[in-house]
Amino acid sequence: MRREMAESRDAPADGRAGPRVGLLNEKPLHAALKLWYAEEGDQFEVPVDGFVADILRDGLVIEIQTGSASRLKRKIAALLRRHKVRLVLPVASRKTIVRVASDGMERSRRASPRRATALDAFRELVSLGDLLGDPNLVVDVVLAHEEEVRVDSRHRKGFVVGERRLAAVDDCVSFDHPADYLGILPSGIAEEFTTADLARVMGQPRWMAQKVAYVLRTIGVIRMVGKSGRAFVYRRSLTLEGP
């Protein structure tokens, strides 16, 4: 698992025009991430194998998914037959809650105590199944500072979430190779472990550990070697080197 600090990709300071990015009718978070990824020479919103690609760059398809990854499974599966695909999944490493009145005026903003990590992306990765083992697929987990806009509702008590905005990119974790996924395992995990062991060492609920184990087993970097009571026992695959 390769971790790189995010570099600024703002418009050139000298006023030169950067890549022309089509953002019509896009939600703010998706549009901002497309701008962050954009490079000179990219094509945007272009037909590729019966689908519309967010970004096409010299045969590489970049797909940005701010919702459920399961919605992209059919599209990704089709594109992988002939193209390399980079799937971008943002998670909110920091979040600012922005409260907006029904007239559009901002009322308040506060920092959310919730801090997501690359581990949270596994909630979505489980839906992609064996696509994750495809050599043409790279997954970027973008750790983003998001602003969640909550609009006071005129029709009911409380608020509705209006939109998500990108305030900054804090980091990006890239899964380029199946072995990169092993980096999600904590250093304190035993050579053989159950999902209960994994949950305890990670400090996560059991259901999250089960999602992680499912993804790693599907890719082939861990395998089942037995049972302990009713729980499956896993170990790193002997065909891949440990991190």
Backbone as numpy.savetxt, mean C-alpha at the origin, in Angstrom:
# Nx Ny Nz CAx CAy CAz Cx Cy Cz
13.29 -6.67 1.86 12.43 -5.48 1.86 13.32 -4.25 1.86
13.17 -3.43 0.84 14.01 -2.25 0.71 13.24 -1.03 1.19
13.87 -0.26 2.06 13.22 0.93 2.62 14.02 2.16 2.21
13.33 3.12 1.61 13.99 4.35 1.18 13.21 5.55 1.70
13.93 6.55 2.15 13.26 7.78 2.52 12.75 8.47 1.27
11.55 9.03 1.38 10.94 9.65 0.21 11.68 10.90 -0.21
11.79 11.06 -1.52 12.40 12.26 -2.07 11.29 13.20 -2.54
11.56 14.49 -2.45 10.58 15.46 -2.91 10.43 15.39 -4.41
9.17 15.42 -4.89 8.92 15.43 -6.32 8.01 16.60 -6.67
8.25 17.72 -6.04 7.46 18.91 -6.34 7.82 19.42 -7.71
7.04 20.39 -8.20 7.33 21.00 -9.49 8.68 21.68 -9.46
9.40 21.73 -10.60 10.72 22.36 -10.63 10.67 23.80 -10.15
11.66 24.16 -9.36 11.69 25.51 -8.76 11.91 26.59 -9.80
12.47 26.21 -10.98 12.75 27.23 -11.97 11.55 27.56 -12.84
10.41 26.94 -12.52 9.20 27.28 -13.25 8.97 26.45 -14.49
9.89 25.58 -14.86 9.69 24.74 -16.03 8.52 23.80 -15.80
7.79 23.50 -16.84 6.65 22.60 -16.72 7.13 21.18 -16.48
6.52 20.52 -15.52 6.83 19.12 -15.27 5.95 18.23 -16.13
5.89 16.93 -15.82 5.06 16.03 -16.59 3.60 16.45 -16.54
2.91 16.34 -17.66 1.49 16.69 -17.71 0.69 15.48 -17.25
0.00 15.65 -16.16 -0.71 14.55 -15.52 -2.20 14.81 -15.57
-2.95 13.84 -16.10 -4.40 13.98 -16.13 -4.99 13.67 -14.77
-5.66 14.65 -14.16 -6.20 14.48 -12.81 -7.70 14.71 -12.75
-8.34 14.82 -13.91 -9.75 15.14 -13.95 -10.58 14.09 -13.23
-11.45 14.55 -12.34 -12.39 13.68 -11.63 -11.72 12.67 -10.69
-10.46 12.87 -10.36 -9.80 11.97 -9.44 -9.94 12.46 -8.01
-9.96 11.51 -7.08 -9.97 11.89 -5.67 -8.61 12.45 -5.29
-8.58 13.38 -4.31 -7.34 14.11 -4.02 -6.13 13.24 -3.69
-6.31 12.19 -2.88 -5.17 11.36 -2.50 -4.60 10.63 -3.70
-5.46 10.08 -4.52 -5.03 9.37 -5.73 -4.31 10.32 -6.67
-4.88 11.51 -6.87 -4.28 12.49 -7.77 -2.91 12.95 -7.28
-2.80 13.15 -5.96 -1.52 13.63 -5.40 -0.44 12.56 -5.51
-0.80 11.31 -5.30 0.19 10.24 -5.43 0.62 10.07 -6.88
-0.29 10.27 -7.80 0.08 10.20 -9.21 1.10 11.30 -9.54
0.88 12.49 -9.02 1.85 13.57 -9.22 3.19 13.24 -8.59
3.16 12.59 -7.42 4.40 12.26 -6.72 5.22 11.24 -7.50
4.53 10.32 -8.17 5.22 9.29 -8.94 5.62 9.76 -10.34
4.99 10.80 -10.82 5.15 11.20 -12.22 6.59 11.58 -12.57
7.02 11.12 -13.74 8.32 11.48 -14.29 8.13 11.97 -15.73
9.10 12.74 -16.20 9.04 13.23 -17.57 8.99 12.05 -18.53
8.08 12.13 -19.50 7.93 11.08 -20.49 6.86 10.07 -20.16
6.30 10.12 -18.95 5.23 9.20 -18.58 3.97 9.49 -19.38
3.16 8.45 -19.58 1.83 8.59 -20.15 0.81 8.30 -19.06
-0.29 9.04 -19.06 -1.27 8.94 -17.98 -2.65 8.60 -18.52
-3.32 7.72 -17.79 -4.68 7.31 -18.15 -4.74 6.84 -19.59
-3.90 5.86 -19.91 -3.84 5.35 -21.29 -4.34 3.91 -21.34
-4.98 3.51 -22.45 -5.46 2.13 -22.59 -4.30 1.15 -22.68
-4.38 0.09 -21.87 -3.38 -0.99 -21.91 -4.12 -2.31 -21.74
-4.09 -3.13 -22.77 -4.69 -4.46 -22.73 -6.14 -4.45 -22.23
-6.91 -3.48 -22.70 -8.31 -3.43 -22.34 -8.62 -2.72 -21.04
-7.60 -2.21 -20.38 -7.78 -1.45 -19.14 -7.16 -0.07 -19.30
-7.43 0.81 -18.35 -6.82 2.13 -18.36 -5.76 2.17 -17.26
-4.51 2.41 -17.65 -3.40 2.44 -16.70 -3.25 3.83 -16.11
-3.01 3.91 -14.82 -2.76 5.21 -14.19 -1.54 5.87 -14.83
-0.42 5.12 -14.88 0.82 5.62 -15.47 1.44 4.50 -16.29
1.90 4.85 -17.49 2.66 3.91 -18.33 4.03 4.52 -18.57
5.06 3.77 -18.21 6.43 4.28 -18.30 7.33 3.20 -18.92
7.60 3.34 -20.21 8.50 2.40 -20.90 8.12 0.95 -20.64
6.86 0.63 -20.77 6.39 -0.74 -20.57 6.03 -1.09 -19.15
6.37 -0.23 -18.20 5.99 -0.44 -16.80 4.65 0.23 -16.53
3.71 -0.53 -15.96 2.41 0.02 -15.58 2.44 0.31 -14.09
2.12 1.55 -13.72 2.04 1.94 -12.31 0.58 2.15 -11.96
0.09 1.37 -11.00 -1.29 1.45 -10.57 -1.35 1.92 -9.12
-2.11 2.96 -8.87 -2.24 3.52 -7.53 -3.62 3.16 -7.00
-3.64 2.49 -5.85 -4.92 2.05 -5.29 -5.09 2.58 -3.88
-6.01 3.52 -3.71 -6.27 4.11 -2.40 -7.45 3.45 -1.69
-8.11 2.51 -2.38 -9.20 1.77 -1.77 -8.82 0.32 -1.58
-9.79 -0.55 -1.73 -9.56 -1.98 -1.54 -8.76 -2.55 -2.71
-7.69 -3.27 -2.40 -6.85 -3.86 -3.44 -7.59 -4.95 -4.20
-8.60 -5.55 -3.59 -9.34 -6.63 -4.25 -10.01 -6.15 -5.53
-10.32 -4.85 -5.60 -10.95 -4.31 -6.81 -10.01 -4.33 -8.01
-8.72 -4.41 -7.74 -7.74 -4.38 -8.82 -7.26 -5.76 -9.23
-7.70 -6.80 -8.56 -7.10 -8.11 -8.79 -7.24 -8.55 -10.25
-8.41 -8.42 -10.82 -8.61 -8.84 -12.21 -7.75 -8.03 -13.16
-7.67 -6.73 -12.92 -6.87 -5.84 -13.76 -5.38 -6.17 -13.66
-4.90 -6.34 -12.43 -3.48 -6.65 -12.23 -3.13 -7.99 -12.87
-4.01 -8.98 -12.69 -3.75 -10.31 -13.25 -3.62 -10.24 -14.76
-4.47 -9.45 -15.41 -4.41 -9.33 -16.87 -3.16 -8.59 -17.32
-2.81 -7.52 -16.63 -1.65 -6.71 -17.03 -0.35 -7.48 -16.85
-0.29 -8.34 -15.83 0.95 -9.07 -15.54 1.32 -10.07 -16.64
0.38 -10.41 -17.48 0.68 -11.36 -18.55 1.68 -10.79 -19.55
1.67 -9.46 -19.71 2.53 -8.86 -20.73 3.36 -7.68 -20.23
3.16 -7.27 -18.99 3.80 -6.05 -18.51 4.34 -6.23 -17.09
5.32 -5.43 -16.77 5.72 -5.27 -15.38 4.77 -4.27 -14.74
4.38 -4.54 -13.51 3.39 -3.71 -12.82 3.95 -3.29 -11.47
3.81 -2.01 -11.16 4.14 -1.50 -9.83 2.83 -1.05 -9.18
2.44 -1.76 -8.12 1.20 -1.45 -7.41 1.53 -0.58 -6.21
0.88 0.56 -6.12 1.13 1.53 -5.06 -0.02 1.49 -4.06
0.30 1.16 -2.80 -0.70 1.10 -1.74 -0.31 2.09 -0.64
-1.03 3.19 -0.47 -0.71 4.13 0.62 -1.32 3.69 1.94
-0.57 3.88 3.03 -1.10 3.72 4.38 -0.74 4.98 5.17
-1.59 5.32 6.10 -1.42 6.57 6.84 -0.47 6.39 8.02
0.81 6.68 7.79 1.78 6.65 8.89 1.52 7.79 9.86
0.93 8.86 9.35 0.44 9.96 10.19 -0.89 10.42 9.60
-1.77 10.88 10.47 -3.06 11.35 9.98 -3.49 12.59 10.75
-3.93 13.59 10.01 -4.50 14.81 10.60 -5.98 14.83 10.27
-6.81 14.94 11.31 -8.25 15.01 11.12 -8.64 16.48 10.95
-9.21 16.80 9.80 -9.64 18.17 9.50 -11.16 18.22 9.54
-11.70 19.00 10.46 -13.16 19.13 10.60 -13.62 20.35 9.81
-14.60 20.14 8.93 -15.08 21.20 8.05 -16.57 21.36 8.25
-17.03 22.61 8.36 -18.45 22.90 8.49 -19.16 22.63 7.16
-20.48 22.56 7.20 -21.25 22.28 5.99 -21.10 23.37 4.94
-20.67 24.56 5.36 -20.46 25.65 4.40 -19.05 25.64 3.80
-18.25 24.63 4.19 -16.91 24.50 3.62 -15.81 25.14 4.44
-16.15 25.84 5.51 -15.15 26.50 6.33 -14.52 25.49 7.30
-13.19 25.54 7.40 -12.50 24.65 8.32 -12.75 25.08 9.75
-13.13 24.11 10.59 -13.42 24.40 11.99 -12.28 24.03 12.92
-11.61 22.92 12.63 -10.53 22.47 13.51 -9.69 21.43 12.80
-8.52 21.18 13.37 -7.68 20.07 12.90 -6.93 19.52 14.10
-6.74 18.22 14.10 -6.02 17.57 15.20 -5.29 16.35 14.66
-4.22 15.97 15.34 -3.45 14.80 14.94 -4.11 13.55 15.49
-4.27 12.55 14.66 -4.80 11.26 15.11 -3.69 10.48 15.80
-4.00 9.77 16.88 -2.97 8.96 17.56 -2.61 7.70 16.77
-3.42 7.33 15.80 -3.20 6.10 15.03 -2.02 6.27 14.08
-1.04 5.37 14.16 0.12 5.39 13.28 0.22 4.05 12.56
0.01 4.04 11.27 0.10 2.80 10.49 1.54 2.55 10.07
1.84 1.31 9.78 3.15 0.90 9.28 2.95 0.07 8.02
4.05 -0.37 7.42 3.96 -1.22 6.24 3.18 -2.49 6.53
3.19 -2.92 7.78 2.45 -4.12 8.16 0.96 -3.98 7.84
0.43 -2.77 7.97 -1.00 -2.55 7.73 -1.40 -2.84 6.29
-0.45 -2.77 5.36 -0.76 -3.06 3.97 -1.16 -4.51 3.77
-0.78 -5.40 4.70 -1.12 -6.81 4.56 -2.63 -7.04 4.68
-3.36 -6.08 5.23 -4.82 -6.16 5.22 -5.34 -6.24 3.80
-4.66 -5.53 2.88 -5.05 -5.50 1.48 -4.35 -6.56 0.65
-3.11 -6.87 0.99 -2.33 -7.81 0.19 -2.95 -9.20 0.18
-3.66 -9.59 1.24 -4.27 -10.93 1.27 -5.22 -11.14 0.10
-5.85 -10.07 -0.38 -6.83 -10.22 -1.45 -6.19 -10.48 -2.80
-4.89 -10.26 -2.93 -4.21 -10.47 -4.21 -3.72 -11.90 -4.40
-3.69 -12.68 -3.33 -3.36 -14.09 -3.43 -2.05 -14.36 -4.13
-2.06 -15.34 -5.06 -0.82 -15.77 -5.69 -0.25 -14.77 -6.69
-0.95 -13.67 -6.95 -0.37 -12.63 -7.80 0.89 -12.06 -7.18
0.99 -12.09 -5.85 2.13 -11.50 -5.16 3.44 -12.23 -5.46
3.36 -13.46 -5.91 4.56 -14.20 -6.26 5.00 -14.01 -7.69
4.25 -13.21 -8.46 4.59 -13.00 -9.87 5.86 -12.16 -9.98
6.86 -12.59 -10.76 8.10 -11.82 -10.88 7.93 -10.47 -11.55
6.79 -10.25 -12.21 6.56 -8.96 -12.86 5.89 -7.93 -11.94
5.57 -8.34 -10.72 4.85 -7.44 -9.81 5.75 -6.91 -8.70
5.76 -5.60 -8.54 6.40 -4.92 -7.42 5.32 -4.17 -6.65
5.36 -4.24 -5.33 4.41 -3.52 -4.49 5.14 -2.43 -3.73
4.67 -1.20 -3.86 5.18 -0.08 -3.07 4.16 0.26 -1.99
4.58 0.18 -0.74 3.73 0.64 0.36 4.20 2.04 0.72
3.39 3.03 0.40 3.74 4.43 0.63 3.24 4.84 2.01
4.17 5.18 2.89 3.81 5.65 4.23 3.58 7.15 4.14
2.34 7.54 4.25 1.94 8.91 3.94 1.37 9.63 5.14
1.64 10.93 5.19 0.93 11.81 6.13 -0.33 12.25 5.41
-1.47 11.77 5.89 -2.75 12.07 5.25 -3.55 13.08 6.06
-4.34 13.85 5.35 -5.36 14.68 5.97 -6.72 14.07 5.64
-7.45 13.72 6.68 -8.79 13.16 6.49 -9.80 14.27 6.76
-10.53 14.65 5.73 -11.48 15.76 5.85 -12.84 15.22 6.27
-13.34 15.69 7.39 -14.64 15.27 7.90 -15.58 16.47 7.83
-16.68 16.27 7.12 -17.64 17.36 6.88 -18.86 17.17 7.77
-19.24 18.23 8.49 -20.44 18.17 9.32 -21.66 17.89 8.44
-22.46 16.92 8.87 -23.62 16.52 8.08 -24.85 17.35 8.42
-25.55 17.80 7.39 -26.80 18.55 7.60 -27.98 17.61 7.85
-27.82 16.35 7.47 -28.94 15.43 7.48 -28.93 14.48 8.67
-27.81 14.38 9.36 -27.75 13.51 10.53 -26.71 14.06 11.49
-26.77 13.59 12.73 -25.80 14.04 13.71 -24.41 13.50 13.35
-23.40 14.29 13.62 -22.04 13.86 13.36 -21.49 14.39 12.05
-20.73 13.57 11.34 -20.03 14.03 10.15 -19.92 12.88 9.15
-19.49 13.23 7.94 -19.16 12.23 6.93 -17.73 12.51 6.48
-17.00 11.46 6.12 -15.65 11.64 5.61 -15.75 12.12 4.17
-15.26 13.34 3.94 -15.37 13.93 2.61 -14.29 13.46 1.65
-13.03 13.51 2.08 -11.94 13.11 1.19 -10.67 12.90 2.00
-9.69 12.27 1.35 -8.36 12.07 1.93 -7.37 12.85 1.08
-6.49 13.59 1.75 -5.51 14.40 1.05 -4.11 13.96 1.45
-3.17 14.13 0.54 -1.77 13.83 0.82 -1.07 15.09 1.32
-0.61 15.04 2.59 0.14 16.17 3.14 1.64 16.00 2.87
2.13 14.75 2.96 3.55 14.47 2.72 3.75 12.97 2.59
4.83 12.59 1.92 5.23 11.19 1.88 6.38 11.02 2.86
6.18 10.17 3.87 7.20 9.97 4.90 8.24 8.94 4.48
7.81 7.91 3.76 8.71 6.81 3.41 8.02 5.94 2.39
8.79 5.04 1.79 8.22 4.09 0.84 8.93 2.75 1.02
8.16 1.71 1.25 8.71 0.36 1.41 8.36 -0.43 0.16
9.38 -0.92 -0.55 9.17 -1.64 -1.80 9.41 -3.13 -1.62
8.47 -3.92 -2.11 8.61 -5.36 -2.14 8.89 -5.76 -3.59
10.18 -5.87 -3.92 10.60 -6.15 -5.29 10.71 -7.64 -5.57
10.96 -8.43 -4.54 11.26 -9.85 -4.70 10.56 -10.60 -3.58
10.15 -11.85 -3.81 9.48 -12.60 -2.73 10.24 -12.57 -1.41
11.57 -12.64 -1.46 12.35 -12.65 -0.22 12.20 -11.34 0.56
11.85 -10.24 -0.14 11.67 -8.96 0.56 10.56 -9.05 1.61
9.57 -9.90 1.35 8.45 -10.00 2.28 8.88 -10.60 3.61
9.99 -11.34 3.62 10.48 -11.89 4.87 10.87 -10.79 5.85
11.18 -9.61 5.33 11.57 -8.50 6.20 10.48 -8.06 7.15
9.24 -8.50 6.87 8.14 -8.12 7.76 8.15 -8.96 9.03
8.86 -10.10 9.01 8.94 -10.93 10.21 9.85 -10.28 11.24
9.43 -10.20 12.48 10.28 -9.58 13.52 11.50 -10.43 13.82
12.58 -9.78 14.20 13.84 -10.48 14.45 13.73 -11.47 15.62
12.78 -11.25 16.51 12.65 -12.10 17.69 11.83 -13.36 17.47
11.36 -13.59 16.25 10.53 -14.76 16.02 11.39 -16.02 15.97
10.89 -17.11 16.53 11.62 -18.37 16.55 11.71 -18.96 15.14
12.60 -19.93 14.98 12.77 -20.58 13.67 11.47 -21.24 13.23
10.75 -21.84 14.17 9.43 -22.38 13.90 8.42 -21.64 14.78
7.28 -21.29 14.18 6.34 -20.44 14.92 4.91 -20.69 14.44
3.97 -20.35 15.31 2.55 -20.35 14.97 2.11 -18.90 14.80
0.88 -18.69 14.32 0.39 -17.32 14.21 0.20 -16.69 15.59
-0.02 -17.51 16.62 -0.09 -16.98 17.98 1.27 -16.43 18.40
2.34 -17.16 18.07 3.69 -16.68 18.36 3.97 -15.38 17.61
3.59 -15.37 16.34 3.84 -14.19 15.50 3.08 -12.98 16.04
1.84 -13.17 16.45 1.04 -12.08 17.00 1.68 -11.52 18.26
2.18 -12.42 19.12 2.79 -11.97 20.37 4.07 -11.17 20.12
4.94 -11.66 19.23 6.20 -10.96 18.98 5.97 -9.64 18.25
4.99 -9.62 17.36 4.68 -8.39 16.62 3.90 -7.39 17.46
3.26 -7.86 18.52 2.39 -6.98 19.29 1.12 -6.64 18.53
0.64 -7.63 17.76 -0.54 -7.45 16.92 -1.60 -8.48 17.29
-2.86 -8.23 16.92 -3.89 -9.23 17.16 -3.65 -10.48 16.31
-4.24 -11.59 16.72 -4.02 -12.86 16.02 -4.47 -12.78 14.56
-5.58 -12.08 14.30 -6.07 -12.02 12.93 -5.08 -11.35 11.99
-4.32 -10.37 12.49 -3.31 -9.73 11.66 -2.16 -10.70 11.38
-1.74 -11.43 12.38 -0.69 -12.43 12.19 -1.12 -13.49 11.19
-2.39 -13.83 11.20 -2.90 -14.82 10.25 -2.84 -14.28 8.82
-3.12 -13.00 8.64 -3.02 -12.40 7.31 -1.57 -12.40 6.83
-0.66 -12.04 7.72 0.77 -12.03 7.37 1.22 -13.43 6.97
0.86 -14.43 7.77 1.26 -15.80 7.49 0.67 -16.27 6.17
-0.57 -15.90 5.90 -1.21 -16.30 4.64 -0.45 -15.74 3.44
-0.11 -14.46 3.50 0.62 -13.83 2.40 1.98 -14.49 2.21
2.72 -14.66 3.30 4.07 -15.24 3.20 4.02 -16.68 2.71
3.01 -17.43 3.13 2.88 -18.82 2.68 2.48 -18.87 1.20
1.60 -17.97 0.78 1.16 -17.93 -0.61 2.33 -17.62 -1.54
3.18 -16.68 -1.12 4.35 -16.32 -1.92 5.37 -17.45 -1.93
5.42 -18.22 -0.86 6.34 -19.34 -0.79 7.58 -19.09 0.05
7.58 -18.01 0.86 8.77 -17.72 1.66 8.69 -18.33 3.05
7.51 -18.80 3.44 7.41 -19.66 4.62 6.57 -20.87 4.22
6.68 -21.95 4.99 5.90 -23.15 4.70 5.44 -23.79 5.99
4.36 -24.55 5.89 3.86 -25.28 7.05 4.70 -26.53 7.25
5.10 -26.77 8.50 5.93 -27.94 8.79 5.29 -28.88 9.81
4.09 -28.53 10.28 3.43 -29.38 11.25 2.33 -28.65 11.98
1.90 -29.20 13.09 0.86 -28.59 13.90 1.25 -28.65 15.36
0.80 -27.67 16.11 0.94 -27.66 17.56 -0.47 -27.51 18.12
-1.04 -28.64 18.56 -2.45 -28.61 18.92 -3.27 -28.42 17.65
-4.06 -27.36 17.62 -4.87 -27.05 16.44 -4.22 -26.00 15.56
-3.06 -25.48 15.97 -2.40 -24.40 15.22 -1.35 -24.95 14.27
-1.27 -24.35 13.09 -0.23 -24.71 12.14 1.11 -24.12 12.58
2.17 -24.87 12.34 3.52 -24.41 12.63 4.21 -24.06 11.31
4.86 -22.90 11.28 5.52 -22.42 10.06 7.02 -22.27 10.30
7.76 -22.27 9.20 9.17 -21.88 9.24 9.53 -21.28 7.90
10.61 -20.50 7.88 11.07 -19.92 6.62 11.35 -21.03 5.62
11.07 -20.77 4.35 11.32 -21.75 3.32 12.82 -22.00 3.19
13.17 -23.27 3.00 14.58 -23.62 2.85 15.15 -23.18 1.52
14.28 -22.79 0.57 14.75 -22.40 -0.76 15.14 -20.93 -0.85
14.88 -20.20 0.23 15.22 -18.79 0.24 16.06 -18.48 1.46
16.99 -17.57 1.29 17.82 -17.15 2.41 17.02 -16.25 3.32
17.33 -16.29 4.61 16.67 -15.41 5.56 17.17 -14.00 5.37
16.46 -12.99 5.98 16.86 -11.60 5.84 18.19 -11.33 6.50
